Each structure stands twice: as C-alpha cells, then as structure tokens.
C-alpha cells in the first residue's frame, strides 16, 4: 500500500504545531543561542523544500486538466480556475524562495552566537580551567 503524499504535509504541519507549542517559553532545552541555532537550522532545511512541495502539490490537478477531466462546481470555467491556480502557484513559489533566503540569513546570523558565562555560578569552574 502506498502512502498518500498529502499525509506527509499533514505530519509536517503537526510538527510545526508541536514546535510552536513547546517553544512558547524558555526551559532547560530552550534557553541558549545554540538551541536557537539548531531550531533555525532545521527551519531553514524545512523551508528550503517548500518551493518544490508547492510545485508538486498541484500535479494531480494538472494531470487531470491535461486529460480534459477537470470539472468545476456550478459548471465553472476549468481553464480560468486552472489559470488562477497556476498564477497563485507562481506567487507561492516566489514567496517560498524569499522565505528560504530570509531563514538562511537568520541561520547565518545566529551561527556565531553563544552564551557569555561570565558571572554565572554554574560555569565558574569552566572559566577557572581556561
């Protein structure tokens, strides 16, 4: 039995929802710049794949349209609706590319960041060793 491609996008959305929930407040695993570096790196990887996902998400429509089998509710114009879809897809691809570039810049910006441990008791032993 093959998997339904749309299910993967549902799982990705669930993962983003879980991240949004667990990252609302600072905690032991979500407090230092390195934690943000990891998160932004994963986010960069994910959004880097959005443009292709946008392109491929319309394949079933385009396949059906190319075979003259798209029907629009209320006897609507299939050519007009497919043209609308293609235009919106192009806009989404451009937005995905822009988002990818912005998140990659975020990752580059957070990359050199670390924690200044000066005066933090838990790290004093480490400073004495240096």
PyMOL commands that place a pseudoatom at each C-alpha (Angstrom):
pseudoatom trace, name=CA, resn=UNK, resi=1, chain=A, elem=C, hetatm=0, pos=[0.000, 0.000, 0.000]
pseudoatom trace, name=CA, resn=UNK, resi=2, chain=A, elem=C, hetatm=0, pos=[1.461, 3.350, -0.999]
pseudoatom trace, name=CA, resn=UNK, resi=3, chain=A, elem=C, hetatm=0, pos=[1.369, 6.381, 1.245]
pseudoatom trace, name=CA, resn=UNK, resi=4, chain=A, elem=C, hetatm=0, pos=[-0.770, 9.349, 0.343]
pseudoatom trace, name=CA, resn=UNK, resi=5, chain=A, elem=C, hetatm=0, pos=[1.590, 12.272, -0.399]
pseudoatom trace, name=CA, resn=UNK, resi=6, chain=A, elem=C, hetatm=0, pos=[-0.668, 14.839, 1.296]
pseudoatom trace, name=CA, resn=UNK, resi=7, chain=A, elem=C, hetatm=0, pos=[-0.311, 12.921, 4.589]
pseudoatom trace, name=CA, resn=UNK, resi=8, chain=A, elem=C, hetatm=0, pos=[3.357, 13.930, 4.774]
pseudoatom trace, name=CA, resn=UNK, resi=9, chain=A, elem=C, hetatm=0, pos=[2.389, 17.590, 4.650]
pseudoatom trace, name=CA, resn=UNK, resi=10, chain=A, elem=C, hetatm=0, pos=[-0.123, 16.966, 7.412]
pseudoatom trace, name=CA, resn=UNK, resi=11, chain=A, elem=C, hetatm=0, pos=[2.633, 15.409, 9.524]
pseudoatom trace, name=CA, resn=UNK, resi=12, chain=A, elem=C, hetatm=0, pos=[4.957, 18.343, 8.803]
pseudoatom trace, name=CA, resn=UNK, resi=13, chain=A, elem=C, hetatm=0, pos=[2.237, 20.769, 9.880]
pseudoatom trace, name=CA, resn=UNK, resi=14, chain=A, elem=C, hetatm=0, pos=[1.758, 18.775, 13.082]
pseudoatom trace, name=CA, resn=UNK, resi=15, chain=A, elem=C, hetatm=0, pos=[5.498, 19.001, 13.737]
pseudoatom trace, name=CA, resn=UNK, resi=16, chain=A, elem=C, hetatm=0, pos=[5.432, 22.788, 13.302]
pseudoatom trace, name=CA, resn=UNK, resi=17, chain=A, elem=C, hetatm=0, pos=[2.414, 22.998, 15.621]
pseudoatom trace, name=CA, resn=UNK, resi=18, chain=A, elem=C, hetatm=0, pos=[4.272, 20.947, 18.246]
pseudoatom trace, name=CA, resn=UNK, resi=19, chain=A, elem=C, hetatm=0, pos=[7.338, 23.201, 17.911]
pseudoatom trace, name=CA, resn=UNK, resi=20, chain=A, elem=C, hetatm=0, pos=[5.187, 26.301, 18.302]
pseudoatom trace, name=CA, resn=UNK, resi=21, chain=A, elem=C, hetatm=0, pos=[3.654, 24.836, 21.448]
pseudoatom trace, name=CA, resn=UNK, resi=22, chain=A, elem=C, hetatm=0, pos=[6.891, 23.647, 23.079]
pseudoatom trace, name=CA, resn=UNK, resi=23, chain=A, elem=C, hetatm=0, pos=[8.897, 26.773, 22.231]
pseudoatom trace, name=CA, resn=UNK, resi=24, chain=A, elem=C, hetatm=0, pos=[6.458, 29.257, 23.778]
pseudoatom trace, name=CA, resn=UNK, resi=25, chain=A, elem=C, hetatm=0, pos=[8.567, 29.666, 26.894]
pseudoatom trace, name=CA, resn=UNK, resi=26, chain=A, elem=C, hetatm=0, pos=[12.196, 29.245, 27.872]
pseudoatom trace, name=CA, resn=UNK, resi=27, chain=A, elem=C, hetatm=0, pos=[13.096, 25.973, 29.554]
pseudoatom trace, name=CA, resn=UNK, resi=28, chain=A, elem=C, hetatm=0, pos=[16.119, 23.729, 30.100]
pseudoatom trace, name=CA, resn=UNK, resi=29, chain=A, elem=C, hetatm=0, pos=[16.169, 22.637, 26.460]
pseudoatom trace, name=CA, resn=UNK, resi=30, chain=A, elem=C, hetatm=0, pos=[15.209, 26.037, 25.086]
pseudoatom trace, name=CA, resn=UNK, resi=31, chain=A, elem=C, hetatm=0, pos=[17.332, 28.748, 26.665]
pseudoatom trace, name=CA, resn=UNK, resi=32, chain=A, elem=C, hetatm=0, pos=[20.695, 29.254, 24.897]
pseudoatom trace, name=CA, resn=UNK, resi=33, chain=A, elem=C, hetatm=0, pos=[21.679, 30.633, 21.483]
pseudoatom trace, name=CA, resn=UNK, resi=34, chain=A, elem=C, hetatm=0, pos=[22.768, 27.133, 20.462]
pseudoatom trace, name=CA, resn=UNK, resi=35, chain=A, elem=C, hetatm=0, pos=[19.195, 25.956, 20.888]
pseudoatom trace, name=CA, resn=UNK, resi=36, chain=A, elem=C, hetatm=0, pos=[18.039, 28.690, 18.502]
pseudoatom trace, name=CA, resn=UNK, resi=37, chain=A, elem=C, hetatm=0, pos=[20.836, 27.760, 16.082]
pseudoatom trace, name=CA, resn=UNK, resi=38, chain=A, elem=C, hetatm=0, pos=[19.559, 24.173, 15.962]
pseudoatom trace, name=CA, resn=UNK, resi=39, chain=A, elem=C, hetatm=0, pos=[15.940, 25.273, 15.548]
pseudoatom trace, name=CA, resn=UNK, resi=40, chain=A, elem=C, hetatm=0, pos=[16.688, 27.845, 12.846]
pseudoatom trace, name=CA, resn=UNK, resi=41, chain=A, elem=C, hetatm=0, pos=[18.878, 25.315, 11.043]
pseudoatom trace, name=CA, resn=UNK, resi=42, chain=A, elem=C, hetatm=0, pos=[16.033, 22.804, 10.991]
pseudoatom trace, name=CA, resn=UNK, resi=43, chain=A, elem=C, hetatm=0, pos=[13.613, 25.533, 9.945]
pseudoatom trace, name=CA, resn=UNK, resi=44, chain=A, elem=C, hetatm=0, pos=[15.968, 26.537, 7.132]
pseudoatom trace, name=CA, resn=UNK, resi=45, chain=A, elem=C, hetatm=0, pos=[16.139, 22.942, 5.928]
pseudoatom trace, name=CA, resn=UNK, resi=46, chain=A, elem=C, hetatm=0, pos=[12.358, 22.630, 6.011]
pseudoatom trace, name=CA, resn=UNK, resi=47, chain=A, elem=C, hetatm=0, pos=[11.517, 25.897, 4.250]
pseudoatom trace, name=CA, resn=UNK, resi=48, chain=A, elem=C, hetatm=0, pos=[14.184, 25.133, 1.671]
pseudoatom trace, name=CA, resn=UNK, resi=49, chain=A, elem=C, hetatm=0, pos=[11.956, 22.307, 0.478]
pseudoatom trace, name=CA, resn=UNK, resi=50, chain=A, elem=C, hetatm=0, pos=[8.734, 24.334, 0.301]
pseudoatom trace, name=CA, resn=UNK, resi=51, chain=A, elem=C, hetatm=0, pos=[9.203, 25.607, -3.250]
pseudoatom trace, name=CA, resn=UNK, resi=52, chain=A, elem=C, hetatm=0, pos=[9.395, 22.054, -4.597]
pseudoatom trace, name=CA, resn=UNK, resi=53, chain=A, elem=C, hetatm=0, pos=[6.462, 20.984, -2.427]
pseudoatom trace, name=CA, resn=UNK, resi=54, chain=A, elem=C, hetatm=0, pos=[4.406, 23.863, -3.819]
pseudoatom trace, name=CA, resn=UNK, resi=55, chain=A, elem=C, hetatm=0, pos=[5.288, 22.828, -7.368]
pseudoatom trace, name=CA, resn=UNK, resi=56, chain=A, elem=C, hetatm=0, pos=[4.447, 19.187, -6.823]
pseudoatom trace, name=CA, resn=UNK, resi=57, chain=A, elem=C, hetatm=0, pos=[1.259, 19.787, -4.836]
pseudoatom trace, name=CA, resn=UNK, resi=58, chain=A, elem=C, hetatm=0, pos=[-0.687, 20.692, -7.972]
pseudoatom trace, name=CA, resn=UNK, resi=59, chain=A, elem=C, hetatm=0, pos=[0.403, 17.722, -10.091]
pseudoatom trace, name=CA, resn=UNK, resi=60, chain=A, elem=C, hetatm=0, pos=[-2.895, 15.835, -9.676]
pseudoatom trace, name=CA, resn=UNK, resi=61, chain=A, elem=C, hetatm=0, pos=[-4.848, 18.865, -10.904]
pseudoatom trace, name=CA, resn=UNK, resi=62, chain=A, elem=C, hetatm=0, pos=[-2.536, 19.450, -13.836]
pseudoatom trace, name=CA, resn=UNK, resi=63, chain=A, elem=C, hetatm=0, pos=[-2.590, 15.763, -14.796]
pseudoatom trace, name=CA, resn=UNK, resi=64, chain=A, elem=C, hetatm=0, pos=[-6.385, 15.741, -14.721]
pseudoatom trace, name=CA, resn=UNK, resi=65, chain=A, elem=C, hetatm=0, pos=[-6.578, 19.066, -16.593]
pseudoatom trace, name=CA, resn=UNK, resi=66, chain=A, elem=C, hetatm=0, pos=[-4.215, 17.865, -19.330]
pseudoatom trace, name=CA, resn=UNK, resi=67, chain=A, elem=C, hetatm=0, pos=[-6.604, 14.975, -19.913]
pseudoatom trace, name=CA, resn=UNK, resi=68, chain=A, elem=C, hetatm=0, pos=[-9.584, 17.349, -20.119]
pseudoatom trace, name=CA, resn=UNK, resi=69, chain=A, elem=C, hetatm=0, pos=[-11.185, 15.920, -16.985]
pseudoatom trace, name=CA, resn=UNK, resi=70, chain=A, elem=C, hetatm=0, pos=[-11.268, 18.849, -14.514]
pseudoatom trace, name=CA, resn=UNK, resi=71, chain=A, elem=C, hetatm=0, pos=[-14.810, 19.784, -13.548]
pseudoatom trace, name=CA, resn=UNK, resi=72, chain=A, elem=C, hetatm=0, pos=[-15.611, 22.963, -11.658]
pseudoatom trace, name=CA, resn=UNK, resi=73, chain=A, elem=C, hetatm=0, pos=[-18.583, 23.148, -9.283]
pseudoatom trace, name=CA, resn=UNK, resi=74, chain=A, elem=C, hetatm=0, pos=[-21.542, 25.066, -10.682]
pseudoatom trace, name=CA, resn=UNK, resi=75, chain=A, elem=C, hetatm=0, pos=[-20.358, 24.465, -14.263]
pseudoatom trace, name=CA, resn=UNK, resi=76, chain=A, elem=C, hetatm=0, pos=[-17.475, 26.915, -13.779]
pseudoatom trace, name=CA, resn=UNK, resi=77, chain=A, elem=C, hetatm=0, pos=[-14.710, 27.505, -16.308]
pseudoatom trace, name=CA, resn=UNK, resi=78, chain=A, elem=C, hetatm=0, pos=[-11.916, 24.951, -15.816]
pseudoatom trace, name=CA, resn=UNK, resi=79, chain=A, elem=C, hetatm=0, pos=[-9.465, 26.952, -17.939]
pseudoatom trace, name=CA, resn=UNK, resi=80, chain=A, elem=C, hetatm=0, pos=[-9.969, 30.053, -15.782]
pseudoatom trace, name=CA, resn=UNK, resi=81, chain=A, elem=C, hetatm=0, pos=[-9.646, 28.141, -12.498]
pseudoatom trace, name=CA, resn=UNK, resi=82, chain=A, elem=C, hetatm=0, pos=[-6.502, 26.331, -13.626]
pseudoatom trace, name=CA, resn=UNK, resi=83, chain=A, elem=C, hetatm=0, pos=[-5.007, 29.640, -14.795]
pseudoatom trace, name=CA, resn=UNK, resi=84, chain=A, elem=C, hetatm=0, pos=[-5.826, 31.087, -11.354]
pseudoatom trace, name=CA, resn=UNK, resi=85, chain=A, elem=C, hetatm=0, pos=[-4.168, 28.088, -9.704]
pseudoatom trace, name=CA, resn=UNK, resi=86, chain=A, elem=C, hetatm=0, pos=[-1.027, 28.392, -11.843]
pseudoatom trace, name=CA, resn=UNK, resi=87, chain=A, elem=C, hetatm=0, pos=[-0.713, 32.128, -11.104]
pseudoatom trace, name=CA, resn=UNK, resi=88, chain=A, elem=C, hetatm=0, pos=[-1.146, 31.531, -7.373]
pseudoatom trace, name=CA, resn=UNK, resi=89, chain=A, elem=C, hetatm=0, pos=[1.371, 28.695, -7.518]
pseudoatom trace, name=CA, resn=UNK, resi=90, chain=A, elem=C, hetatm=0, pos=[3.949, 31.003, -9.115]
pseudoatom trace, name=CA, resn=UNK, resi=91, chain=A, elem=C, hetatm=0, pos=[3.328, 33.552, -6.341]
pseudoatom trace, name=CA, resn=UNK, resi=92, chain=A, elem=C, hetatm=0, pos=[3.707, 30.820, -3.710]
pseudoatom trace, name=CA, resn=UNK, resi=93, chain=A, elem=C, hetatm=0, pos=[6.943, 29.587, -5.281]
pseudoatom trace, name=CA, resn=UNK, resi=94, chain=A, elem=C, hetatm=0, pos=[8.376, 33.117, -5.214]
pseudoatom trace, name=CA, resn=UNK, resi=95, chain=A, elem=C, hetatm=0, pos=[7.285, 33.550, -1.590]
pseudoatom trace, name=CA, resn=UNK, resi=96, chain=A, elem=C, hetatm=0, pos=[8.839, 30.199, -0.662]
pseudoatom trace, name=CA, resn=UNK, resi=97, chain=A, elem=C, hetatm=0, pos=[12.122, 31.205, -2.295]
pseudoatom trace, name=CA, resn=UNK, resi=98, chain=A, elem=C, hetatm=0, pos=[12.095, 34.527, -0.419]
pseudoatom trace, name=CA, resn=UNK, resi=99, chain=A, elem=C, hetatm=0, pos=[11.290, 32.768, 2.870]
pseudoatom trace, name=CA, resn=UNK, resi=100, chain=A, elem=C, hetatm=0, pos=[14.117, 30.304, 2.287]
pseudoatom trace, name=CA, resn=UNK, resi=101, chain=A, elem=C, hetatm=0, pos=[16.597, 33.127, 1.723]
pseudoatom trace, name=CA, resn=UNK, resi=102, chain=A, elem=C, hetatm=0, pos=[15.436, 35.012, 4.829]
pseudoatom trace, name=CA, resn=UNK, resi=103, chain=A, elem=C, hetatm=0, pos=[15.606, 31.962, 7.107]
pseudoatom trace, name=CA, resn=UNK, resi=104, chain=A, elem=C, hetatm=0, pos=[19.060, 31.096, 5.752]
pseudoatom trace, name=CA, resn=UNK, resi=105, chain=A, elem=C, hetatm=0, pos=[20.132, 34.650, 6.688]
pseudoatom trace, name=CA, resn=UNK, resi=106, chain=A, elem=C, hetatm=0, pos=[18.707, 34.044, 10.183]
pseudoatom trace, name=CA, resn=UNK, resi=107, chain=A, elem=C, hetatm=0, pos=[20.755, 30.858, 10.457]
pseudoatom trace, name=CA, resn=UNK, resi=108, chain=A, elem=C, hetatm=0, pos=[23.891, 32.676, 9.341]
pseudoatom trace, name=CA, resn=UNK, resi=109, chain=A, elem=C, hetatm=0, pos=[23.251, 35.443, 11.878]
pseudoatom trace, name=CA, resn=UNK, resi=110, chain=A, elem=C, hetatm=0, pos=[22.724, 33.099, 14.837]
pseudoatom trace, name=CA, resn=UNK, resi=111, chain=A, elem=C, hetatm=0, pos=[25.655, 30.862, 13.872]
pseudoatom trace, name=CA, resn=UNK, resi=112, chain=A, elem=C, hetatm=0, pos=[28.410, 32.778, 15.721]
pseudoatom trace, name=CA, resn=UNK, resi=113, chain=A, elem=C, hetatm=0, pos=[26.290, 33.419, 18.818]
pseudoatom trace, name=CA, resn=UNK, resi=114, chain=A, elem=C, hetatm=0, pos=[26.991, 31.775, 22.145]
pseudoatom trace, name=CA, resn=UNK, resi=115, chain=A, elem=C, hetatm=0, pos=[26.453, 32.257, 25.853]
pseudoatom trace, name=CA, resn=UNK, resi=116, chain=A, elem=C, hetatm=0, pos=[28.573, 34.705, 27.840]
pseudoatom trace, name=CA, resn=UNK, resi=117, chain=A, elem=C, hetatm=0, pos=[29.123, 32.663, 31.012]
pseudoatom trace, name=CA, resn=UNK, resi=118, chain=A, elem=C, hetatm=0, pos=[30.907, 35.449, 32.909]
pseudoatom trace, name=CA, resn=UNK, resi=119, chain=A, elem=C, hetatm=0, pos=[29.488, 35.645, 36.413]
pseudoatom trace, name=CA, resn=UNK, resi=120, chain=A, elem=C, hetatm=0, pos=[27.196, 32.634, 36.101]
pseudoatom trace, name=CA, resn=UNK, resi=121, chain=A, elem=C, hetatm=0, pos=[27.999, 30.346, 39.054]
pseudoatom trace, name=CA, resn=UNK, resi=122, chain=A, elem=C, hetatm=0, pos=[27.261, 27.112, 37.177]
pseudoatom trace, name=CA, resn=UNK, resi=123, chain=A, elem=C, hetatm=0, pos=[30.028, 27.961, 34.720]
pseudoatom trace, name=CA, resn=UNK, resi=124, chain=A, elem=C, hetatm=0, pos=[32.689, 29.362, 37.103]
pseudoatom trace, name=CA, resn=UNK, resi=125, chain=A, elem=C, hetatm=0, pos=[34.601, 26.071, 37.272]
pseudoatom trace, name=CA, resn=UNK, resi=126, chain=A, elem=C, hetatm=0, pos=[34.830, 26.059, 33.484]
pseudoatom trace, name=CA, resn=UNK, resi=127, chain=A, elem=C, hetatm=0, pos=[36.263, 29.620, 33.490]
pseudoatom trace, name=CA, resn=UNK, resi=128, chain=A, elem=C, hetatm=0, pos=[38.911, 28.634, 36.072]
pseudoatom trace, name=CA, resn=UNK, resi=129, chain=A, elem=C, hetatm=0, pos=[40.062, 25.820, 33.785]
pseudoatom trace, name=CA, resn=UNK, resi=130, chain=A, elem=C, hetatm=0, pos=[40.529, 28.198, 30.831]
for i in range(1, 130): cmd.bond("trace and resi %d" % i, "trace and resi %d" % (i + 1))
show_as sticks, trace
zoom trace
